[in-house]
Amino acid sequence: MNRRARDGHTEWCGKGHRCGLGEHRSEEIVVDVAGRSRAVLVRVRTAAGREHAEVRVRVALAPSELAARRQLVGLLGDLRHAVTQAAITARPRPRR
């Protein structure tokens, strides 16, 4: 449920310095693979009421330029798939 408290924040809102300019932001959810990768997810509600997931990803790249480029191609493909799947899931189904 997404009820707002009396102070205008949502139940999941991190409050304090996280919110500003009409946005509400959750606390960060961090997935960390020590020395290899890190992902940070934050739930955001804009001033217009639209909700988003904001995701930052950092991945250690191979020292070789060719291998690093291959990693980036794979990462972009995986991100594209994840974003597409999330967008499809979020789309409202037509009424029958």
Buried (B, 14 or more C-beta within 10 A) or exposed (E): EEEEEEEEBBEBBBBEEBBEEEBBBBEEEEEEEEEEEBBBBBBBBEEEEEEEEEBEEEBEBEEEEEEBEEBEEEBEEEEEEEEEEEEEEEEEEEEE
